[in-house]
Amino acid sequence: MTDDEFKKKLTPEQYHIMREKGTEMAFSGKYIEFDEDGIYVCAACGNPLFASEHKFDCECGWPTFDEALPNHVKFQDDYSYGFERTEVLCARCDSHLGHVFEDGPTRSGERFCINSLALDFKPQEK
């Protein structure tokens, strides 16, 4: 998508997060306490990103997952704001989703902190 297409598809808040690498305010997102079975997809392009079975509550202020769907996200070093972090991007459209840390409490050891505004949810078919 072009920049203009992203601006038409996304809200101004989503555009700021996904295309300008912003962050939503902690504990403000709609998927923090959300607990349904299905798949979380990229709000910009619909790429499947995270299965609900990998979501867990770590009380960090953002929806948190312990693994992404294989080959659906990519990673980039992020040294902004004086921190060394790993940025998580949609592998299809390069939109910023959040960050991953290697301090997760589950078997994977990873903690993907993802902005709710970067996600849409597709419920599991019954």
FINUTOR-753044 format. One record per residue (C-alpha): residue number from 1; x, y, z. Coordinates in Angstrom, 1 decimal. Layout:
REM residues N
<i=NUM | u=X | v=Y | w=Z>
...
***
This chain:
REM residues 126
<i=1 | u=0.0 | v=0.0 | w=0.0>
<i=2 | u=1.1 | v=3.6 | w=-0.6>
<i=3 | u=1.2 | v=6.1 | w=2.2>
<i=4 | u=-2.0 | v=7.6 | w=1.0>
<i=5 | u=-3.7 | v=4.2 | w=1.1>
<i=6 | u=-2.6 | v=3.6 | w=4.6>
<i=7 | u=-4.0 | v=7.0 | w=5.6>
<i=8 | u=-7.3 | v=6.2 | w=4.1>
<i=9 | u=-7.5 | v=2.7 | w=5.7>
<i=10 | u=-6.3 | v=3.5 | w=9.2>
<i=11 | u=-7.5 | v=5.9 | w=11.8>
<i=12 | u=-5.1 | v=8.8 | w=12.7>
<i=13 | u=-4.2 | v=6.9 | w=15.9>
<i=14 | u=-3.5 | v=3.7 | w=14.0>
<i=15 | u=-1.5 | v=5.5 | w=11.4>
<i=16 | u=0.7 | v=7.1 | w=14.1>
<i=17 | u=1.3 | v=3.7 | w=15.7>
<i=18 | u=1.7 | v=1.5 | w=12.6>
<i=19 | u=3.4 | v=3.8 | w=10.2>
<i=20 | u=5.2 | v=6.3 | w=12.5>
<i=21 | u=6.2 | v=3.8 | w=15.1>
<i=22 | u=4.1 | v=5.3 | w=17.9>
<i=23 | u=2.8 | v=3.6 | w=21.0>
<i=24 | u=-0.7 | v=3.6 | w=22.5>
<i=25 | u=-1.1 | v=4.6 | w=26.1>
<i=26 | u=-0.6 | v=1.7 | w=28.5>
<i=27 | u=-3.8 | v=0.0 | w=29.7>
<i=28 | u=-5.9 | v=1.8 | w=27.0>
<i=29 | u=-6.2 | v=-0.9 | w=24.4>
<i=30 | u=-9.3 | v=-3.0 | w=23.6>
<i=31 | u=-7.5 | v=-6.3 | w=23.6>
<i=32 | u=-5.8 | v=-6.1 | w=27.0>
<i=33 | u=-8.5 | v=-8.0 | w=28.9>
<i=34 | u=-10.0 | v=-9.6 | w=25.8>
<i=35 | u=-10.3 | v=-13.4 | w=26.0>
<i=36 | u=-11.9 | v=-15.0 | w=22.9>
<i=37 | u=-10.7 | v=-17.8 | w=20.7>
<i=38 | u=-9.4 | v=-16.8 | w=17.3>
<i=39 | u=-6.6 | v=-15.0 | w=15.4>
<i=40 | u=-5.3 | v=-11.5 | w=15.8>
<i=41 | u=-4.5 | v=-10.0 | w=12.4>
<i=42 | u=-2.7 | v=-6.8 | w=11.2>
<i=43 | u=-5.1 | v=-3.9 | w=11.3>
<i=44 | u=-3.6 | v=-2.5 | w=8.1>
<i=45 | u=-3.4 | v=-5.6 | w=5.8>
<i=46 | u=-5.2 | v=-8.5 | w=7.5>
<i=47 | u=-2.1 | v=-10.6 | w=7.8>
<i=48 | u=-2.6 | v=-13.3 | w=10.6>
<i=49 | u=-0.2 | v=-12.6 | w=13.4>
<i=50 | u=-1.0 | v=-14.2 | w=16.7>
<i=51 | u=-3.2 | v=-17.1 | w=17.8>
<i=52 | u=-5.4 | v=-16.5 | w=20.9>
<i=53 | u=-3.9 | v=-19.5 | w=22.6>
<i=54 | u=-0.6 | v=-17.7 | w=22.8>
<i=55 | u=-2.0 | v=-14.6 | w=24.5>
<i=56 | u=-1.3 | v=-14.2 | w=28.2>
<i=57 | u=-1.7 | v=-11.5 | w=30.9>
<i=58 | u=1.6 | v=-10.0 | w=32.1>
<i=59 | u=0.0 | v=-6.7 | w=33.3>
<i=60 | u=2.5 | v=-4.7 | w=31.2>
<i=61 | u=-0.3 | v=-2.5 | w=29.7>
<i=62 | u=-0.5 | v=-4.0 | w=26.2>
<i=63 | u=-1.8 | v=-7.3 | w=24.8>
<i=64 | u=0.9 | v=-9.9 | w=25.3>
<i=65 | u=1.7 | v=-13.1 | w=23.4>
<i=66 | u=4.4 | v=-15.7 | w=23.9>
<i=67 | u=4.8 | v=-16.4 | w=20.2>
<i=68 | u=3.8 | v=-15.2 | w=16.7>
<i=69 | u=2.6 | v=-17.2 | w=13.8>
<i=70 | u=5.7 | v=-18.4 | w=11.9>
<i=71 | u=6.9 | v=-16.1 | w=9.2>
<i=72 | u=4.1 | v=-13.6 | w=9.7>
<i=73 | u=6.1 | v=-11.1 | w=11.7>
<i=74 | u=9.6 | v=-9.8 | w=11.2>
<i=75 | u=12.1 | v=-8.2 | w=13.6>
<i=76 | u=14.2 | v=-5.1 | w=13.6>
<i=77 | u=16.7 | v=-3.6 | w=16.1>
<i=78 | u=15.3 | v=-0.5 | w=17.7>
<i=79 | u=17.6 | v=1.9 | w=19.6>
<i=80 | u=15.1 | v=4.7 | w=20.0>
<i=81 | u=14.6 | v=6.6 | w=23.3>
<i=82 | u=17.9 | v=5.3 | w=24.6>
<i=83 | u=16.8 | v=1.7 | w=24.8>
<i=84 | u=17.9 | v=-1.4 | w=23.0>
<i=85 | u=14.8 | v=-3.3 | w=21.9>
<i=86 | u=13.5 | v=-5.6 | w=19.2>
<i=87 | u=10.7 | v=-4.1 | w=17.1>
<i=88 | u=8.0 | v=-6.4 | w=15.8>
<i=89 | u=6.7 | v=-5.6 | w=12.3>
<i=90 | u=4.0 | v=-7.1 | w=10.1>
<i=91 | u=5.9 | v=-9.3 | w=7.6>
<i=92 | u=3.4 | v=-8.4 | w=4.8>
<i=93 | u=3.1 | v=-4.6 | w=5.0>
<i=94 | u=6.0 | v=-3.6 | w=7.3>
<i=95 | u=3.7 | v=-1.9 | w=9.8>
<i=96 | u=4.9 | v=-1.4 | w=13.4>
<i=97 | u=3.1 | v=-3.7 | w=15.8>
<i=98 | u=5.1 | v=-3.3 | w=19.1>
<i=99 | u=8.2 | v=-5.0 | w=20.6>
<i=100 | u=9.3 | v=-8.4 | w=21.7>
<i=101 | u=11.4 | v=-9.0 | w=24.9>
<i=102 | u=13.2 | v=-12.1 | w=26.1>
<i=103 | u=11.8 | v=-12.1 | w=29.6>
<i=104 | u=8.5 | v=-13.9 | w=29.1>
<i=105 | u=7.2 | v=-16.2 | w=31.8>
<i=106 | u=6.0 | v=-19.0 | w=29.5>
<i=107 | u=8.0 | v=-21.8 | w=27.9>
<i=108 | u=9.0 | v=-19.7 | w=24.9>
<i=109 | u=10.7 | v=-17.1 | w=27.0>
<i=110 | u=9.4 | v=-14.4 | w=24.7>
<i=111 | u=7.0 | v=-11.5 | w=25.6>
<i=112 | u=5.4 | v=-9.8 | w=22.5>
<i=113 | u=3.9 | v=-6.5 | w=23.7>
<i=114 | u=1.7 | v=-5.4 | w=20.9>
<i=115 | u=-0.5 | v=-2.3 | w=20.4>
<i=116 | u=-4.2 | v=-3.1 | w=20.4>
<i=117 | u=-4.7 | v=-0.5 | w=17.7>
<i=118 | u=-2.3 | v=-2.4 | w=15.4>
<i=119 | u=-4.6 | v=-5.5 | w=15.6>
<i=120 | u=-8.0 | v=-6.7 | w=14.5>
<i=121 | u=-9.5 | v=-9.9 | w=15.7>
<i=122 | u=-11.1 | v=-12.8 | w=13.7>
<i=123 | u=-13.1 | v=-15.1 | w=16.0>
<i=124 | u=-12.6 | v=-18.8 | w=15.7>
<i=125 | u=-15.3 | v=-20.4 | w=13.5>
<i=126 | u=-17.6 | v=-22.7 | w=15.4>
***
